[in-house]
Amino acid sequence: MVNKSAHNALLDWYTTDGRHELPWRKTNDIYHIYISEIMLQQTQVNRVRDEYYPKFLARFPSIKTLAEAELDEVFVLWSGLGYYSRARNLHKTAQLALNGLPCEKKELLKLPGIGEYTASAICSFGYRQNIPVVDTNIARVLKRYFGLLEVQDKTLWEYAASFVNAADARAHNLALMDLGSLVCLPKNPQCEMCPLRLECKGKGEPELYTQKKKKEYERLELFYALYIKDGKIALRTSQEKLYKGMLVLPNTEPIEENFIAAFKHSYTKYRLTVNLYHVDKITDEFVWVELKELENAPISSLTKKAAVFIEKKGEIYGF
């Protein structure tokens, strides 16, 4: 049974040191909370808070406005966040939940792009239900606090449920999240500052609980064409899993005399080498996009990187 002093110490710490200023914590709008949770997956808090979250909600302030928008519009505001399936699922979910997101976890799990964590977060942070939430930061805190090594996710969620403070589950979950983000760090945790240090079983060797298998990445080499004419660039709609539905550069055969530049790019599990070639025609289906409007088009971060070379090499190739 969890010592009440641990609960009290955790909430006291959260009161004074928690990230209360985050805009999605100062609203009761379920849709806004949902948007923040999707954006925060694989994206730094500061980038979401300062750039993407306010811009997205300014354009799509309600689930209805998002549902009625074209997917291309959603991609434009998502550009640079990566993991574009999140944007597609946001759009699909909005169309399926025009009357608002359901308040039951099992119903939320039926919607595109909403998994165990996101459903729990919406229920806890939005609907203020007495349920556990486990993200990467909370998982690290729980593993160290309970001394859990090589534990399966199901077991971790069970421990989280046993630890929830029924008096204020929302604040409890947010406190654990902030503790993992600010104090119980993957490397060099600040154990002396932790409100749970007295009962923490992992404080002696905290690194034991953060050891991970080395990630294996798939390396790909891509060959793209820069077909530019009269201040416009040719782009195609991607049908591949990589950037599906977004405007990307056309593929081309690598011809040495047409080579412009190469750059590295990372995307999820892929490590890409991108080669750019100047061409004066392409056979694939494409659309023209004004170069001056390129940044407002639904393009990927990879295409944005390529645009830098258009600026650099424009005079040489007559762009």
RARACOR-V615564 format. One record per pair of residues at least 4 apart in sequence whose ideal C-beta (glycine too) atoms are under 7 Angstrom apart, sorted by the first residue. I is the first residue (numbers start at 1). GAP is how many residues later the second one is. D is the distance in Angstrom with one decimal. If there is no record, write none. Layout:
# RARACOR-V615564
I_GAP_D, I_GAP_D
This chain:
# RARACOR-V615564
2_4_6.0, 2_5_6.7, 2_160_6.8, 2_161_5.5, 3_196_6.3, 4_4_6.2, 5_4_6.0, 6_4_6.2, 6_190_5.8, 6_193_5.7, 7_4_6.4, 7_158_4.4, 7_165_7.0, 8_4_6.1, 9_4_6.4, 9_186_4.0, 9_187_6.7, 10_4_6.4, 10_162_6.7, 10_165_5.0, 10_185_5.2, 10_186_6.3, 11_4_6.4, 11_157_6.6, 11_160_5.8, 11_161_6.8, 11_164_6.2, 12_4_6.9, 12_183_6.7, 13_4_5.5, 13_162_6.7, 13_182_3.9, 14_4_3.9, 14_157_5.9, 14_160_6.6, 14_161_3.5, 14_164_6.5, 18_156_6.4, 18_157_6.1, 18_160_4.9, 19_159_5.4, 20_5_6.1, 22_27_6.2, 23_4_6.8, 23_26_6.6, 23_30_6.6, 24_8_6.0, 24_9_5.4, 24_12_3.6, 25_149_6.9, 27_5_5.1, 27_6_6.8, 29_4_6.6, 30_4_6.2, 30_70_6.6, 30_71_5.3, 30_92_6.6, 30_96_4.3, 31_4_6.5, 31_31_6.3, 31_32_4.7, 31_70_6.8, 32_4_6.6, 32_25_6.3, 33_4_6.5, 33_89_6.3, 33_92_5.5, 33_93_4.3, 34_4_6.6, 34_67_5.9, 34_88_5.7, 35_4_6.2, 35_18_6.9, 35_21_6.2, 35_22_6.6, 36_4_5.9, 36_12_6.7, 36_17_5.9, 37_81_5.2, 37_84_5.0, 37_85_6.7, 38_48_5.4, 38_52_5.8, 38_75_6.7, 38_80_6.9, 39_4_5.8, 39_9_4.6, 39_13_5.6, 39_14_6.0, 39_42_6.7, 40_5_6.6, 40_8_5.6, 41_42_7.0, 41_45_6.5, 42_40_6.7, 42_41_5.4, 43_4_5.7, 43_5_5.5, 43_38_5.7, 45_4_5.9, 46_4_5.8, 47_4_5.7, 47_5_6.4, 48_4_5.3, 48_5_5.0, 49_4_5.9, 51_4_6.4, 52_4_5.8, 52_29_5.9, 53_4_6.4, 54_4_6.1, 55_4_6.7, 55_22_5.9, 56_4_6.0, 56_21_5.1, 57_4_5.6, 59_18_5.9, 60_5_4.7, 60_6_4.1, 60_9_6.3, 61_4_5.9, 63_4_6.2, 63_31_4.9, 63_34_6.3, 63_35_6.7, 63_37_6.6, 64_4_6.3, 64_34_6.1, 65_4_6.5, 66_24_6.8, 66_25_6.7, 66_28_4.1, 67_27_3.9, 67_28_4.6, 67_31_5.6, 69_4_4.5, 69_5_5.9, 71_4_6.3, 71_17_6.9, 71_20_5.4, 71_174_6.3, 72_4_6.6, 72_226_4.4, 74_4_6.0, 74_13_5.1, 74_16_6.7, 74_17_5.1, 75_4_6.4, 75_9_6.8, 75_12_5.8, 75_170_7.0, 75_171_5.4, 75_223_3.3, 76_220_6.1, 76_221_6.7, 76_222_5.0, 78_6_6.4, 78_9_4.0, 79_219_6.8, 79_220_6.0, 79_221_6.9, 79_222_6.8, 80_221_5.2, 80_224_7.0, 82_185_6.7, 82_219_6.2, 83_185_6.6, 84_4_6.6, 84_159_6.1, 84_162_6.2, 85_4_6.1, 86_4_6.3, 86_27_6.2, 87_4_6.6, 88_4_6.4, 88_157_6.5, 89_4_6.0, 89_23_4.1, 89_24_2.7, 90_4_6.4, 90_23_6.7, 91_4_6.7, 92_4_6.4, 92_20_4.3, 93_4_5.8, 93_18_4.6, 93_19_5.3, 93_20_6.3, 93_21_6.8, 96_15_6.1, 97_4_5.2, 97_14_6.5, 101_7_6.6, 101_21_6.4, 102_5_3.7, 102_6_5.7, 103_24_4.8, 104_4_6.9, 105_4_6.4, 105_14_4.8, 105_15_6.5, 105_18_5.3, 105_26_7.0, 108_6_5.2, 108_11_4.0, 108_14_6.0, 109_5_6.1, 109_10_5.1, 114_4_4.7, 114_5_5.3, 115_4_6.8, 116_4_6.3, 117_4_6.1, 117_16_6.9, 117_17_6.5, 117_18_5.6, 118_4_6.4, 119_4_6.5, 120_4_5.9, 120_11_5.8, 120_12_6.7, 120_13_4.6, 121_4_5.4, 121_12_5.4, 122_4_4.8, 122_5_6.8, 123_4_5.1, 123_6_4.4, 123_8_5.5, 124_5_6.0, 124_7_5.7, 124_9_5.0, 124_45_6.0, 124_46_5.5, 124_49_5.1, 125_45_5.9, 128_42_5.1, 130_34_6.5, 130_36_5.3, 130_39_4.4, 131_38_6.7, 132_25_6.2, 132_28_3.6, 132_29_4.6, 132_32_5.1, 133_5_6.4, 133_40_4.2, 134_4_5.0, 134_5_5.4, 134_22_6.0, 134_23_5.6, 134_26_5.0, 135_4_6.8, 135_42_6.3, 136_4_6.7, 137_4_6.7, 137_40_5.2, 137_43_2.8, 137_44_5.0, 138_4_6.2, 138_22_6.9, 138_38_4.6, 138_39_5.5, 138_42_5.8, 139_4_6.2, 139_17_5.8, 140_4_6.5, 140_40_5.1, 140_44_5.9, 140_46_6.7, 140_69_6.7, 140_70_6.3, 141_4_5.9, 141_35_5.3, 141_38_5.4, 141_39_4.7, 141_43_4.8, 142_4_5.9, 142_6_6.8, 142_14_6.1, 142_17_5.5, 142_18_5.9, 142_21_7.0, 143_5_4.5, 143_8_6.7, 143_59_6.8, 143_66_4.3, 144_40_6.4, 144_56_5.8, 144_58_3.3, 144_59_7.0, 144_62_5.6, 144_65_4.9, 145_51_5.5, 145_55_5.0, 145_56_6.7, 145_57_6.8, 146_13_5.5, 146_55_6.3, 147_54_3.2, 147_55_5.5, 148_8_6.9, 148_11_6.8, 149_59_6.6, 149_60_6.8, 151_4_4.8, 151_5_5.4, 153_4_6.4, 154_4_6.7, 155_4_6.6, 156_4_6.4, 157_4_6.4, 158_4_6.6, 159_4_6.2, 160_4_6.8, 164_5_5.2, 164_8_6.1, 165_4_6.2, 165_7_3.9, 168_4_5.9, 169_4_6.2, 170_4_6.4, 171_4_5.9, 172_4_6.7, 173_4_6.4, 174_4_6.3, 175_4_6.1, 176_4_6.5, 177_4_6.4, 178_4_5.6, 179_4_5.2, 179_5_5.3, 179_15_6.9, 180_4_4.9, 183_6_6.6, 183_7_4.9, 183_10_5.3, 183_11_5.3, 184_5_5.1, 184_10_6.3, 185_4_4.8, 185_5_7.0, 186_24_4.6, 189_17_4.9, 190_4_6.8, 191_6_5.5, 191_12_4.9, 191_15_6.7, 194_6_6.8, 196_4_5.2, 197_6_5.7, 202_4_5.4, 202_6_6.8, 202_7_5.2, 207_4_6.9, 217_52_5.8, 217_53_6.7, 217_54_4.5, 218_51_5.6, 218_52_5.3, 219_52_4.9, 220_50_5.7, 220_52_5.3, 221_52_4.6, 221_54_6.9, 222_50_5.8, 222_52_5.1, 222_53_6.7, 223_28_6.3, 223_29_5.4, 223_30_6.9, 223_31_4.8, 223_52_5.0, 223_54_6.6, 224_25_3.8, 224_26_6.8, 224_27_6.5, 224_28_6.4, 224_50_6.4, 224_51_7.0, 224_52_5.6, 224_82_6.7, 225_24_6.2, 225_25_4.6, 225_27_3.7, 225_52_5.6, 225_54_4.5, 225_57_5.7, 226_23_7.0, 226_34_6.4, 226_50_5.7, 226_51_6.8, 226_52_5.4, 226_53_6.9, 226_84_6.6, 227_6_7.0, 227_7_4.0, 227_23_6.6, 227_52_5.1, 227_55_5.2, 228_4_6.9, 228_5_5.0, 228_82_7.0, 228_91_4.8, 231_59_6.3, 231_60_5.4, 232_56_4.2, 232_57_6.3, 232_58_5.6, 232_59_6.5, 233_56_5.6, 233_58_5.7, 233_61_6.7, 234_16_6.0, 234_48_6.0, 234_52_4.3, 234_54_6.3, 235_12_4.2, 235_13_6.4, 235_14_6.5, 235_51_6.2, 235_52_6.0, 235_54_5.4, 236_12_6.2, 236_14_5.1, 236_48_5.8, 236_49_6.4, 236_50_4.8, 237_8_6.7, 237_10_6.2, 238_4_6.9, 238_5_4.5, 238_6_5.6, 238_7_6.6, 238_8_5.5, 238_10_4.6, 239_5_6.7, 240_4_6.3, 242_25_6.6, 243_5_5.4, 243_57_4.6, 246_52_5.3, 246_53_6.4, 246_54_5.3, 247_42_6.8, 247_50_5.6, 247_51_5.5, 247_52_5.2, 248_52_6.3, 248_55_5.8, 249_54_6.1, 249_57_6.1, 250_32_4.9, 250_34_5.2, 250_36_5.8, 252_25_5.2, 252_27_5.9, 254_21_6.2, 254_23_6.7, 255_22_6.3, 258_19_4.3, 258_20_5.1, 258_21_6.2, 259_16_6.9, 259_18_5.8, 260_16_4.5, 260_17_6.3, 260_18_5.4, 260_49_6.1, 260_53_5.6, 261_15_5.2, 261_48_4.8, 262_11_6.2, 262_12_6.4, 262_13_4.8, 262_14_7.0, 263_11_5.4, 263_42_5.8, 264_8_6.9, 264_9_6.2, 265_7_4.5, 265_9_5.5, 265_37_5.0, 265_40_6.2, 266_4_7.0, 266_5_5.8, 267_5_6.4, 267_35_7.0, 274_28_6.5, 274_32_7.0, 276_30_5.9, 276_33_5.8, 278_39_5.0, 282_4_6.2, 289_4_6.3, 289_5_6.0, 289_8_5.2, 291_19_6.9, 293_4_6.2, 294_5_6.7, 294_13_5.7, 299_4_4.0, 299_5_6.2, 301_4_6.6, 302_4_6.8, 303_4_6.6, 307_4_7.0, 308_4_6.4, 309_4_5.5, 310_4_5.9, 310_9_5.7, 313_4_5.5, 313_6_7.0, 314_5_3.7
